Amino acid sequence: MRNESNVNAYARVFPAVFDSAEGDIVVDREGKKYIDFFSGAGALNYGHNHRKFKQAVHSFLEKDAIVHCLDMDSVMKDVFLEKFDTIILKPRGLDHKVQFSGPTGTNAVEAAVKLARIITKRRKIVSFTHSFHGMSATSLALSASREEHHKINPAQDVVFFPYDGFWGDRADTIGYLKKMILTEGSGLELPAAVILETVQAEGGVNVASVRWLQELRSFTAENGILLIVDDIQVGCGRTGPFFSFERAGIVPDIILLSKSISGFGLPLSLVLIKPQFDLWKQGDHTGTFRSNNLSLCTAAEALDFWKDDQLRNKTARNEKIIKDRLERIAARSEHIREIRGVGMIWGIEFFSNVLATKVSRALFDQGMIAETCGNKDQVLKLLPPLTIAEEHLEEGLQLLQSAIENKVSADPLQLIIS
């Protein structure tokens, strides 16, 4: 649009005027259909306009239920909290308290960092290489993958350490972290918290190993350092279980959820806090839209997907399908450096960001939406809805194979790592 700010990004990447969507299919104004391997950057794990959510919204609005009341008590908030405790927390042995922060993921990050400093009375926060935690000041300071923004944002007492695999599979990055933090003369003081993505989505789909996660959790627990897990993009079942850290059997002190927690693409974020660390004073972190009841309405409905293991089992089956197909594609292409992923988040790293961008554009032309990520946009990220129809998953993977094999030429310029 002519009067929209230059800051707009996705309209430039995916140049269409979208009109409708259902499940895993998006339709533009011209009637062209696209298979969605983007899922609103992880905000639509259950697809577009799920009938269950639409019915809940219609019923909620028809009875004139209160939509906005800040964080005052409401029937809808009580319903959500009860279901979240019964379906998500208790079965996993978690007793975390629920804070409704502002409706965006980055506000949850801001709240968690602020709280960690209140709890420990320390300031330093450890983050990792290739991390991404949002676009507000503190979140950008924690995001190594957005280092170009560090020059224009004030220092936030952030210390970066190598993520699992950053120095290769054999490097002991946890050992390095321990040595630097605990050794006098290293120049570092004991941090208030470590903030972690168990799978770095925007950073290039980097998957931390179970052992690495367990060693990090042990170290932080033994030294009074809070562990904050940012599950904003890879939580709510994206990796298989509801929380991405479940595969490692660890329990964070603070857990951050947003994006798909509302189920319907409506804004909502949560900060889950171990009870002993809920040291907030009344009104220490507020926000006008922090527990919007319409978002809670669909969020409560989304929890029903987790009453049994059907969705988790479907994700496990789809994981195998995606992994097997990507391995075959990679074996036949000289342009692919590596594939990696877990559950329903996968990345294809190309030797050149030019190639990754060209494949993304070719897919869009053919009727499929998939974005790039990584520090140079050299990774094509696959993020289909968890509920994707089997035939659409297969069709999307076939389009991907065609785009890589037929649309990417061996132009010397493309083989340069940009």
URKABEL-V844220 format. One line per field, one symbol per residue. psi: psi as a letter, one per 30 degrees, with the letter a starting at -180 (. if undefined). Layout:
psi: ???
//
This chain:
psi: kegklffkeffeeiiljkelkkcgkkklffgkkkkjhehhhgfhfgakhkeeeeeeeeeeeeghkkekhbglkleeeeeeeeeeeeeeeefggkgklkkjalflefeeeeeeeeeeeeefglekkkalkglkgagleeeeffjffhffffffklkghkkklklkfeglffkifeeeeeeeefkkfffklklelkkkkfjjdffghkjkleeeeeeeeeeeefggkkjkjjgeegahfefdlekffeffgljlekkkkbcgfffggkkklkjkkkefgigklkgfjlkehfikfeeeeeeeeffffgfageeeeeeeeeeeeeeeeeeeeefgkffkelklakbhjkkjklfkfeeeeeeeeeeeefhkjkllalfghgkkkjilkfgkkeeeeeeeeeeeeeeeeffjlhkeeffkj.
//
